[in-house]
Amino acid sequence: MKLVIVESPKKSETIGRYLGSDFKVLASEGHIRDLSTRGKGGLGIDIEKDFKADWVIPEKKRPVVAKLAKAAKEAEEVYLATDPDREGEAISWHLAQVLHLPVDTTKRLQFHEITKPAITAAMAEPKHIDMNLVSAQETRRLEDRIIGFQVSTLLQRKIGVKSAGRVQSSTLGMIVDRQKAIDAFVPVEYWTIAVEVEIAGKTYTANLTKVDGKPFKCSNKEEAEAIVARIPEHLIVSSLSKAIKQVMPRPPFTTSSMQQEAYSKYKFSNAKTQSVAQRLYEGLEINGEHVGLITYMRTDSTRISPEFFNKHAVPFITETYGKEYLGTLRAGKEGKNIQDAHEAIRPTGTHRTPEVVAKYVSGEEARLYRLIYCRAMASLMAPKKVERTSVILSGNGLDFSLSGSRTLFKGFEVVYGEFEDEKEEGDLPPLTQGGVAEVKKTLPEQKFTKPEPPYNEASIVKAMEEKGIGRPSTYASTIETLIKRKYVTSAKGVLTPTEDGIKTVTVLNKYFPDIVSTSYTADMENKLDRVEEGKETFLEAMNEFYEPFSLKFASAKEKMYKEPPVYTGENCPVCGKPLVIKTNRKGEQFVGCSGYPECTYIKKEAKKEDEPTGENCPECGAPLVYKLSRKGEKFIGCSNFPKCRYTASADGTPTKKKEKPVYTEADYVKKCPHCKTGYLVVKKGRKTSFLGCTNFPKCRYHEWLDDKKK
């Protein structure tokens, strides 16, 4: 038996079907090790010993590691097939360390789509763990831990906010700066003037562009009225031109552009887009075949492989639409922060059209797949051809512009037209130089300049990408972290900084300007690229980062002010000192004694009386009351709790009671080694079956089942 280790259980199911019975495919379920919180400052890093990391297996991952270790010991060969990026490479290295696999010779499989041909090709040409990639990931992880732990601890102690991080803080800085610009913006009045003209029996709108040969500008009502008074009853066609233009298709999706378009078209949050894309990548059952539907969804490349173009796109486009609709394979975009390890996001096969796939997947999966499929196919198709007509209508020293267009050849629009935002202007009737157009109506309009809009979940990702902050794998999680820690709020996707968010950026700008600097974060990403390329070592990168950071941290620790306490006006009933409002590690506020740590008094909030429903409990006869669950949801419960545990939903529907399973001697596997009185029986958990004691919940002893026991 040969063992293949991937990251996700869903992916293991798909790949297992392709490899057959000679292979066992198991999942690491993400990272199996993380930095400990031991050592100086709880960093889990021995800075004095060349930044030696103290890696530990988290408690919740120990059953997974034990299962992998057992399988690796029994296997004749082990293949590591984690995701094809820095994080995936690091996971493979950690697996090799924990499972005692030789790093230099253990086979590393890399594939960018989960299809049988891709898996077969990866098996035919296995690689080995790329230690440069591992070093780059370790550099990022250690730097983020040092910044996160040390700066966060200082912020918690001094100003009572939760945390700071390299990517997180610079992104928050952009959101705060944009909001400050919006708040400080002073609108300026301006006017536009248009006319409705009649040409060949139809009405068209023309906009004023020039007055006496100069570009039109108007800042008040008096100026606008004076110009409107000059508009004659008829305008003459003073200029007429036609031009045929090509409209090129947009490139296929990167992670960033996919998130932006999914937000624009479907109002998907970044996290939802990534979650749905993950399912499409890992594989779904389509017409009896379990297959990955798209290529790897964490990428900043717009490149599509010649193999896909020649073997899939060319025959599909020519057979479906005709040879004239076939475009060319364009080079991917270039830039200093672009990594070209992966292709753009594209479908794994052209024959799985959106219409076919929609029959087998959820609505969200169908919509995102359609967007990805159409964008990728359109990028490989011929450009759209448009004839554009431009007209200048003149009279009394005023020039009005009028334009129209008509499509000569749809090109890529036959596939992507439904997603295009621009509406076609419509063609103009036949016109001649010197022709006359009658003015039917004047349209002066007062307007005011507007500030740039606040960032939303799509535009902040675009800004992060443009400024080189983070990587495709971090865009969604960064926004989620800012929302979760209440630094920003997201109402219908619009991001607004909170008071804590503004306070955090203000303090960081004063004491750690680099952390909120987009250029600093982008430079750090470039440094990680150099480590990945072997141009800089892990130790060089860490020293380059830590020496200046430690000096700034020491200075900030000494100079940073501490937030003055907010007094409640009450005194502590234990020691008599004033009570103040405090914030705990979770960001929740409470009232405590200002004499802490000598006095640990915390004021408990008065328990709110439950609201009676006006009905009695059907089980014990006591009054029923409205209660709130831990999640803040309203429900009905018995006032005689815990003696009576009757509950119902807020609308009065009784909660279905979970029947306690009854076990017989036939179910007993063996005597419980912990309590000695119960027996171990097979129980079903959320993800897998296990052996549990019949005396639960008094005895919580359990054993995991391996495949043979199952």
C-alpha positions in Angstrom: 0.0 0.0 0.0 1.2 3.5 -0.9 0.2 6.5 1.1 -0.7 9.9 -0.3 -1.2 12.8 2.1 -3.3 15.9 1.0 -4.6 18.8 3.0 -8.4 18.5 2.9 -10.6 15.4 3.4 -12.8 16.4 0.4 -9.7 16.4 -1.8 -8.6 13.0 -0.5 -12.0 11.5 -1.6 -11.6 12.8 -5.1 -7.9 11.8 -5.5 -8.6 8.4 -4.0 -11.0 7.6 -6.7 -8.4 8.3 -9.4 -5.5 6.4 -7.8 -7.3 3.1 -7.1 -7.0 0.5 -4.4 -3.2 0.4 -4.3 -3.2 3.8 -2.7 -4.5 5.2 0.5 -5.2 8.9 0.5 -5.5 10.7 3.9 -5.8 14.4 4.8 -3.6 16.4 7.2 -6.6 18.8 7.6 -4.4 21.9 7.2 -1.3 22.6 9.3 -0.3 19.9 11.7 2.2 22.0 13.7 2.3 25.6 14.9 4.6 27.8 17.0 4.4 27.2 20.7 3.8 30.0 23.2 6.8 29.0 25.3 10.0 30.9 25.8 10.7 34.6 26.2 7.6 36.7 25.6 5.6 33.5 24.7 6.9 33.8 21.1 7.9 30.2 20.7 11.1 31.5 19.0 14.6 31.5 20.4 15.8 34.7 18.9 19.3 34.3 20.4 19.8 31.0 18.7 19.3 32.1 15.1 15.5 32.4 15.5 15.0 28.7 16.2 11.3 27.9 16.1 9.7 25.8 18.7 7.1 23.8 16.7 4.4 21.9 18.6 1.4 19.7 17.5 -1.8 21.4 18.8 -4.0 19.2 21.0 -6.8 19.0 18.4 -4.4 17.8 15.7 -2.9 14.9 17.7 -5.5 12.3 16.6 -4.9 13.3 12.9 -1.1 13.1 13.3 -1.5 9.7 15.1 -3.6 8.4 12.2 -1.1 9.7 9.6 1.9 8.2 11.6 0.3 4.8 11.7 -0.5 4.8 8.0 3.0 6.1 7.1 4.6 3.3 9.1 2.5 0.7 7.3 3.0 2.2 3.8 5.7 1.0 1.5 6.0 4.6 0.1 4.7 8.0 1.1 3.7 10.8 -1.3 3.2 14.4 0.0 0.5 16.2 -2.1 -0.3 19.3 -0.1 -1.4 22.5 -1.9 1.0 24.0 -4.5 2.0 27.2 -2.6 4.2 28.3 0.3 1.8 27.1 2.9 1.4 23.8 1.2 5.1 23.3 0.9 5.5 24.1 4.6 2.8 21.6 5.6 4.7 19.0 3.5 7.9 19.8 5.4 6.2 19.6 8.8 4.7 16.2 7.8 8.1 15.0 6.8 9.6 16.1 10.2 6.8 14.6 12.3 6.5 11.3 10.3 10.3 10.9 10.1 10.4 11.0 6.3 13.6 12.0 4.5 13.2 15.5 3.2 15.6 15.0 0.3 14.0 11.9 -1.1 10.3 11.8 -0.1 8.2 12.4 -3.2 6.2 15.6 -3.5 3.3 15.7 -5.8 2.2 19.1 -7.3 -1.0 19.6 -9.4 -3.1 22.7 -10.0 -6.3 20.9 -10.8 -7.9 17.8 -9.4 -8.6 15.8 -12.5 -7.4 12.3 -13.5 -5.0 13.5 -16.1 -3.4 16.1 -13.7 -3.0 13.5 -10.9 -1.6 10.9 -13.3 0.9 13.5 -14.7 2.0 14.5 -11.1 2.5 10.8 -10.2 4.6 10.3 -13.3 6.9 13.2 -12.5 7.1 13.6 -8.7 9.3 16.4 -7.2 10.8 16.9 -3.8 10.2 19.4 -1.0 11.4 22.9 -2.0 13.2 24.2 1.1 13.4 27.7 -0.3 9.6 27.8 -0.3 9.6 26.4 3.2 12.1 29.0 4.4 9.9 31.8 2.9 6.9 30.5 4.7 8.8 30.1 8.0 10.1 33.7 7.6 6.6 35.1 7.2 5.3 33.0 10.1 8.0 34.1 12.5 7.9 37.7 11.5 4.1 37.8 11.9 4.4 36.1 15.3 6.9 38.6 16.6 4.9 41.6 15.3 1.6 40.1 16.4 2.6 39.1 19.9 4.9 42.0 20.9 2.9 44.8 19.4 -0.5 43.3 20.3 0.6 42.9 23.9 1.7 46.5 24.1 -1.6 47.7 22.5 -3.7 45.6 24.9 -1.9 47.0 27.9 -1.7 50.6 26.8 -4.9 51.3 24.9 -7.1 48.3 25.5 -7.4 47.0 21.9 -6.9 43.5 20.7 -4.1 43.0 18.2 -1.9 44.2 15.4 -0.4 42.4 12.5 1.7 43.2 9.5 -0.9 42.7 6.7 -3.9 43.3 9.0 -2.6 46.7 10.2 -1.6 48.1 6.8 -5.0 47.1 5.4 -6.7 48.7 8.4 -4.6 51.8 7.8 -5.9 52.2 4.2 -9.6 51.8 5.4 -9.1 54.4 8.2 -7.3 56.9 5.8 -10.1 56.6 3.3 -12.7 57.2 5.9 -10.8 60.2 7.3 -10.7 61.6 3.7 -14.4 61.1 3.3 -15.1 62.8 6.7 -12.9 65.8 5.8 -14.2 66.2 2.3 -15.9 69.5 1.4 -18.2 69.3 -1.6 -17.8 71.8 -4.5 -20.7 72.9 -6.6 -20.6 72.4 -10.4 -23.1 72.3 -13.2 -23.6 70.2 -16.3 -25.7 71.3 -19.3 -27.2 69.0 -21.9 -29.8 69.3 -24.6 -32.3 66.9 -26.1 -32.2 67.1 -29.9 -34.4 65.6 -32.5 -32.7 63.8 -35.4 -34.7 61.8 -38.0 -37.8 61.7 -35.8 -35.9 60.4 -32.7 -34.7 62.2 -29.6 -31.0 62.0 -28.5 -29.1 63.7 -25.6 -26.0 65.7 -26.3 -23.7 67.1 -23.6 -22.1 70.6 -23.7 -18.3 70.2 -23.9 -17.0 73.6 -25.1 -17.9 77.3 -24.8 -16.3 79.7 -27.3 -13.6 77.1 -28.0 -12.7 76.4 -24.4 -13.5 73.4 -22.2 -16.9 73.9 -20.5 -16.7 74.6 -16.7 -19.5 76.0 -14.7 -19.6 76.5 -10.9 -22.9 78.3 -10.1 -26.5 78.8 -11.2 -26.0 82.3 -12.7 -23.3 81.1 -15.1 -25.4 78.1 -16.1 -28.5 80.3 -16.8 -26.4 82.6 -18.9 -25.1 79.7 -21.0 -28.6 78.1 -21.3 -29.9 81.5 -22.6 -27.3 81.2 -25.5 -28.5 77.8 -26.8 -30.1 78.3 -30.2 -33.3 76.5 -31.4 -31.2 74.5 -34.0 -27.7 73.1 -33.9 -25.5 72.4 -36.9 -23.4 69.2 -37.4 -19.9 70.7 -37.3 -18.0 67.5 -37.0 -18.7 63.9 -37.9 -16.4 60.9 -37.6 -16.7 57.1 -37.6 -14.1 54.6 -36.4 -14.0 50.9 -36.0 -12.6 49.8 -32.7 -11.7 46.5 -31.2 -12.7 45.7 -27.6 -10.4 43.2 -26.1 -11.7 40.5 -23.6 -10.5 40.9 -20.0 -8.0 38.4 -18.7 -9.0 35.3 -16.8 -9.5 35.5 -13.0 -6.8 35.9 -10.4 -7.9 35.4 -6.7 -8.3 39.2 -6.4 -10.3 39.8 -9.6 -12.5 36.8 -8.9 -13.4 38.1 -5.4 -14.1 41.6 -6.9 -16.3 40.3 -9.6 -18.2 37.9 -7.3 -18.9 40.8 -5.0 -19.9 43.1 -7.9 -22.2 40.5 -9.5 -23.5 38.5 -6.6 -22.6 40.5 -3.5 -20.6 37.5 -2.2 -18.2 38.3 0.6 -14.6 37.5 0.0 -14.8 34.6 2.5 -17.8 33.2 0.8 -16.2 33.4 -2.7 -13.1 31.6 -1.4 -15.2 28.9 0.3 -17.3 28.2 -2.8 -14.2 28.3 -5.0 -12.5 25.8 -2.6 -15.4 23.3 -3.1 -15.2 23.7 -6.9 -11.5 23.1 -6.8 -11.6 20.1 -4.4 -14.2 18.3 -6.5 -18.0 17.7 -6.8 -20.0 14.9 -8.3 -21.0 15.8 -11.8 -23.1 13.2 -13.7 -21.7 10.3 -11.7 -18.1 11.5 -11.9 -16.3 13.1 -8.8 -14.1 15.8 -10.3 -12.4 19.1 -9.6 -14.1 21.8 -11.6 -11.6 24.6 -11.5 -7.9 25.1 -11.2 -6.2 26.2 -7.9 -8.0 29.2 -6.6 -5.1 31.0 -4.9 -3.2 32.7 -7.7 -2.1 36.1 -8.9 -1.3 35.0 -12.4 -3.4 35.5 -15.5 -1.6 32.9 -17.5 -3.4 30.0 -19.1 -1.4 26.9 -20.2 -0.9 26.2 -23.9 -2.1 22.7 -23.2 -5.5 23.9 -22.1 -5.7 26.3 -25.0 -4.8 23.8 -27.7 -6.5 20.7 -26.4 -9.6 22.2 -24.8 -10.3 25.8 -25.8 -9.5 25.7 -29.5 -11.7 22.8 -30.5 -14.5 23.9 -28.2 -14.6 27.5 -29.4 -14.3 26.6 -33.1 -17.0 23.9 -33.0 -19.4 25.8 -30.8 -19.1 29.3 -32.3 -16.9 29.1 -35.4 -13.3 29.8 -36.3 -13.8 33.5 -36.4 -14.5 33.5 -32.7 -11.2 32.0 -31.7 -8.7 34.4 -30.1 -5.1 34.0 -29.2 -3.2 32.8 -26.1 -2.0 36.0 -24.4 0.9 36.3 -22.0 -0.1 36.8 -18.4 0.2 40.2 -16.7 3.6 41.1 -15.3 4.5 43.0 -12.2 7.0 43.1 -9.3 4.6 41.4 -6.9 3.2 38.8 -9.3 4.1 35.1 -8.8 3.6 32.9 -11.8 3.7 29.5 -10.2 0.0 28.8 -11.0 -2.2 29.4 -13.9 -5.1 31.8 -13.7 -8.4 30.3 -12.4 -10.1 28.4 -15.2 -12.4 25.4 -15.7 -10.6 22.0 -15.8 -12.6 21.0 -18.9 -14.6 23.0 -21.5 -17.2 20.2 -21.9 -18.5 20.8 -18.4 -20.4 23.9 -19.4 -22.2 26.0 -16.7 -25.5 24.6 -17.9 -24.3 21.0 -17.3 -22.7 21.7 -13.9 -25.7 23.7 -12.6 -27.8 20.5 -12.6 -25.6 18.9 -10.0 -24.4 21.6 -7.6 -25.8 24.3 -5.3 -26.9 27.7 -6.5 -23.9 29.5 -5.1 -21.5 26.9 -6.7 -23.3 27.2 -10.0 -23.2 31.0 -10.1 -19.5 31.2 -9.3 -18.6 28.4 -11.7 -20.5 30.2 -14.5 -18.6 33.4 -13.8 -15.2 31.6 -13.8 -16.0 29.5 -16.8 -17.3 32.4 -18.9 -14.4 34.7 -18.0 -11.7 32.1 -18.8 -13.3 31.1 -22.2 -14.0 34.8 -23.1 -10.3 35.6 -22.5 -9.3 33.1 -25.2 -11.8 34.4 -27.8 -11.6 37.1 -30.5 -12.2 40.8 -29.7 -15.5 42.5 -30.1 -15.7 44.9 -33.1 -17.6 48.1 -32.7 -18.3 51.0 -35.1 -18.3 54.2 -33.1 -19.8 57.5 -34.4 -18.8 60.8 -32.8 -20.7 64.0 -33.6 -20.2 67.6 -32.6 -23.3 69.8 -32.7 -22.6 73.6 -32.7 -24.4 76.8 -32.4 -23.8 80.3 -31.0 -20.3 79.4 -29.8 -21.5 76.2 -28.0 -20.3 72.7 -28.9 -22.3 69.7 -27.8 -21.0 66.1 -28.2 -23.1 63.2 -29.2 -22.0 59.6 -29.8 -23.4 56.3 -30.8 -22.1 52.8 -31.5 -23.1 49.5 -33.2 -21.6 46.1 -32.9 -20.2 44.7 -36.1 -18.9 41.4 -34.5 -19.8 40.2 -31.0 -16.6 38.1 -30.5 -16.0 37.2 -26.8 -19.3 38.9 -25.9 -21.3 35.8 -27.0 -19.9 34.1 -23.8 -19.3 37.0 -21.4 -21.9 39.5 -22.5 -24.2 38.8 -19.6 -21.5 40.0 -17.1 -20.5 43.2 -19.0 -21.4 46.4 -17.1 -21.2 48.8 -20.0 -24.4 49.3 -21.9 -24.2 49.9 -25.7 -25.1 53.5 -26.6 -27.0 52.5 -29.7 -26.4 53.6 -33.2 -27.1 57.1 -34.6 -29.2 57.8 -37.7 -27.5 58.8 -40.9 -26.0 62.3 -40.5 -24.2 64.6 -42.9 -21.7 67.5 -42.3 -23.8 70.7 -42.0 -27.0 68.9 -41.1 -29.4 70.4 -38.7 -30.7 69.1 -35.4 -33.7 70.7 -33.6 -33.2 71.5 -29.9 -36.3 70.1 -28.0 -35.2 70.7 -24.4 -32.4 72.1 -22.3 -31.1 70.1 -19.3 -29.1 72.2 -16.9 -28.2 70.3 -13.7 -26.6 71.3 -10.4 -24.1 68.8 -9.0 -21.6 68.5 -6.2 -18.2 66.8 -6.2 -18.1 63.6 -4.2 -15.3 62.0 -2.2 -14.0 58.6 -3.1 -16.5 55.9 -1.8 -15.6 54.0 1.3 -13.8 50.7 0.7 -16.0 47.6 0.2 -14.8 44.0 0.3 -14.0 44.1 -3.4 -12.3 47.5 -3.6 -10.1 46.9 -0.6 -8.8 43.6 -2.1 -8.1 45.5 -5.3 -6.1 48.1 -3.3 -4.2 45.4 -1.4 -3.2 43.7 -4.7 -2.2 47.0 -6.3 0.0 48.0 -3.3 1.4 44.5 -2.9 -0.1 43.9 0.5 -0.5 40.2 1.3 -1.0 37.4 -1.1 -4.0 35.7 -2.7 -4.3 33.3 0.3 -4.5 36.1 2.8 -7.0 38.6 1.2 -10.2 37.1 2.5 -8.8 36.1 5.9 -7.4 39.6 6.5 -10.8 41.2 6.0 -12.5 38.6 8.2 -10.0 39.2 11.0 -10.6 43.0 10.9 -14.3 42.4 11.1 -14.1 39.7 13.8 -11.9 41.9 16.0 -14.3 44.8 15.6 -11.8 47.1 13.9 -14.2 47.6 11.0 -17.8 46.9 10.4 -19.2 45.5 7.2 -22.7 46.6 6.3 -23.7 45.1 2.9 -20.0 44.7 2.2 -19.1 48.4 2.9 -16.2 48.6 5.4 -16.3 51.3 8.0 -13.6 51.6 10.7 -14.8 51.5 14.3 -13.5 53.7 17.2 -11.1 51.0 18.1 -9.9 50.7 14.5 -9.2 54.4 14.3 -7.5 54.5 17.7 -5.3 51.5 16.8 -4.1 53.1 13.5 -3.5 56.5 15.2 -1.2 54.8 17.8 0.6 52.6 15.3 1.2 55.6 13.0 2.9 57.4 15.9 5.0 54.5 17.3 5.2 51.9 14.6 4.6 53.8 11.3 6.2 50.9 9.3 3.5 48.5 10.4 0.7 50.6 8.8 2.9 51.5 5.9 1.8 49.8 2.7 5.2 50.2 1.2 6.8 48.4 4.2 4.4 45.5 3.9 5.0 45.3 0.1 8.8 45.4 0.6 8.4 42.5 3.1 6.5 40.5 0.5 9.4 41.1 -2.0 11.8 39.9 0.7 9.9 36.7 1.1 10.0 36.3 -2.7 13.8 36.6 -2.6 14.0 33.9 0.1 11.7 31.7 -2.1 14.0 32.3 -5.1 17.1 31.4 -3.0 18.5 34.9 -3.3 18.4 35.5 0.5 18.6 33.1 3.4 16.1 32.7 6.2 18.6 34.0 8.7 19.5 37.1 6.6 15.8 37.9 6.2 15.1 37.5 9.9 18.1 39.7 11.0 17.2 42.3 8.4 13.7 42.5 9.9 14.4 42.0 13.7 17.2 44.4 14.4 15.3 47.6 13.4 12.0 46.3 14.7 13.4 45.5 18.2 14.8 49.0 18.5 11.5 50.6 17.5 9.6 48.2 19.9 11.9 49.1 22.8 11.4 52.9 22.1 7.6 52.5 21.8 7.4 50.4 25.0 9.0 53.3 26.9 7.2 56.2 25.3 3.7 54.9 24.4 1.1 56.5 26.6 -1.4 54.6 28.5 -5.1 55.3 28.0 -6.6 57.2 31.0 -9.1 55.0 32.9 -12.8 55.6 32.4 -14.4 56.0 35.9 -17.9 54.8 36.5 -18.5 57.1 39.5 -18.8 54.1 41.9 -16.3 52.8 44.4 -15.2 49.2 44.9 -17.2 47.4 47.6 -14.1 45.4 48.6 -11.3 48.0 48.9 -13.0 51.4 48.3 -11.0 52.4 45.3 -12.8 53.8 42.2 -14.4 51.3 39.7 -13.3 51.7 36.1 -14.4 50.3 32.7 -11.9 47.7 31.4 -11.5 45.6 28.3 -10.6 41.9 28.4 -8.6 39.9 25.9 -11.7 39.2 23.8 -12.4 42.9 23.5 -15.4 42.7 25.8 -15.9 45.5 28.3 -16.6 45.0 32.0 -16.4 47.0 35.3 -13.5 46.3 37.6 -11.5 47.7 40.5 -8.8 50.3 39.6 -6.7 48.7 42.3 -6.0 45.6 40.3 -3.9 43.4 40.7 -4.0 44.0 44.5 -7.9 43.9 44.3 -9.5 41.6 41.7 -13.1 42.7 42.2 -15.3 42.6 39.1 -18.8 43.9 39.1 -21.3 41.4 38.0 -24.1 42.7 35.9 -27.6 42.4 37.4 -29.3 39.5 35.9 -32.2 40.5 33.8 -35.6 39.1 34.8 -37.0 36.6 32.2 -40.1 37.9 30.4 -43.2 35.7 31.0 -45.0 34.3 28.0 -48.3 34.1 29.8 -48.5 30.3 29.4 -47.6 27.4 31.7 -45.1 24.6 31.1 -46.9 21.5 29.6 -44.6 19.2 31.5 -44.5 20.7 35.1 -47.1 23.5 35.1 -44.6 26.3 36.0 -44.7 29.6 34.1 -43.0 29.7 30.7 -40.5 32.6 30.0 -38.6 34.0 27.1 -34.8 33.4 27.4 -31.7 34.1 25.3 -29.3 31.4 24.1 -25.5 31.8 24.1 -25.8 33.0 20.5 -28.3 35.7 21.5 -31.3 33.9 20.0 -34.6 34.1 21.7 -36.4 30.9 22.8 -39.0 29.7 25.3 -38.0 27.8 28.5 -39.4 26.7 31.7 -39.0 29.0 34.8 -38.4 25.8 36.8 -35.1 25.1 35.1 -32.9 23.1 35.8 -35.5 20.8 37.4 -37.6 21.0 34.3 -35.8 21.3 30.9 -38.8 21.9 28.6 -37.9 24.3 25.8 -39.6 25.6 22.6 -38.7 28.0 19.8 -39.7 31.6 20.0 -42.9 30.9 18.1 -43.9 28.2 20.6 -42.9 25.1 18.6 -41.7 22.5 21.2 -38.0 21.4 20.9 -37.7 17.8 19.8 -36.0 15.9 22.5 -32.9 13.9 21.6 -33.6 10.3 22.6 -30.9 8.7 24.7 -29.6 5.6 22.9 -30.3 2.3 24.5 -27.3 -0.2 24.4 -27.5 -3.9 24.9 -24.8 -6.5 25.6 -24.6 -7.1 21.8 -23.4 -3.5 21.4 -20.6 -3.8 24.0 -17.1 -3.8 22.5 -15.2 -4.0 25.8 -15.1 -2.8 29.4 -14.3 0.9 29.9 -10.7 1.1 31.1 -11.4 4.4 32.8 -14.5 4.1 35.0 -14.4 0.3 35.1 -18.2 0.1 35.3 -19.3 1.1 31.8 -18.7 -0.4 28.4 -17.3 1.0 25.2 -19.8 1.1 22.3 -19.6 2.5 18.8 -20.9 6.0 18.7 -21.4 8.4 15.8 -19.6 11.8 16.0 -19.9 14.8 13.7 -17.2 13.6 11.3 -16.5 10.0 12.2 -17.5 7.1 14.5 -15.6 6.3 17.7 -15.8 4.1 20.9 -17.4 5.9 23.8 -18.4 4.9 27.3 -22.1 4.0 28.1 -21.7 6.1 31.3 -21.4 9.3 29.4 -21.5 12.2 30.4 -20.2 11.0 33.8 -17.4 9.2 32.0 -16.0 10.9 28.9 -13.5 8.3 28.0 -13.3 7.5 24.2 -11.1 5.8 21.6 -10.8 6.6 17.9 -11.5 3.9 15.4 -9.1 3.2 12.6 -10.4 1.8 9.2 -9.9 -1.9 10.2 -11.9 -1.5 13.4 -14.7 0.2 11.5 
